[in-house]
Every structure is written in structure tokens, then in C-alpha cells.
Amino acid sequence: MGTVSLDLEPVLQEKGISLDELAMQAGIEDNKADKIKRGQVSAIRFTTLASICDVLDCEPGDILGYTN
């Protein structure tokens, strides 16, 4: 079974946005943003993903990965 993961770090660096800024602008709690960044979540709401993409001005595919 494949694995879906979120990889925020490259896009955060490219956009020059800190994790704290992302959390504040996306309206998510700091600890949740940290867990998302560290890959410690097993699910994410589409609304949360959309908020992250809005702040980072990216598509979901820019931060989602898949390994088989």
C-alpha cells in the first residue's frame, strides 16, 4: 500500500514564509501546523489543505507526495 505525505518545507522556504506565519494566516493552531510539517498526521481536512495552499499560493500537488 502506498503512502501519501505532506512536504511543506521546500515550499515554505521558496515562499519565505515561516511555519508560524503559515499557521496564523491559514487559521490553524501552531501545534497542528508543526505536526503537519513533521508528518505526524494521518489525515488532513480538505479545508485545511486549501487554506495552506491559499497562503503558500500553491497547488495541493506542490506539497503532497506519494510513495508506493
Phi, psi and omega in degrees: 000136180284169181233131174261136181223161175251133178233092184277329191307311181299321181287321176301314180295316181300320183273349180070034181246132178280163178297323178296318177297316179301312181300314182295312183289329180275349179075034177241155182292147181304316182292327177291318178299320179296317178296320178298314181298322182275001178074029182259026176239146179258353180205156175215138179288145177300325180294322177293315178300317179296319179296317178298315180295322177299313181295317183276355182051055181220173175264155178307323180296342178286337182240353178262141175232160179220129174238139182261000000 
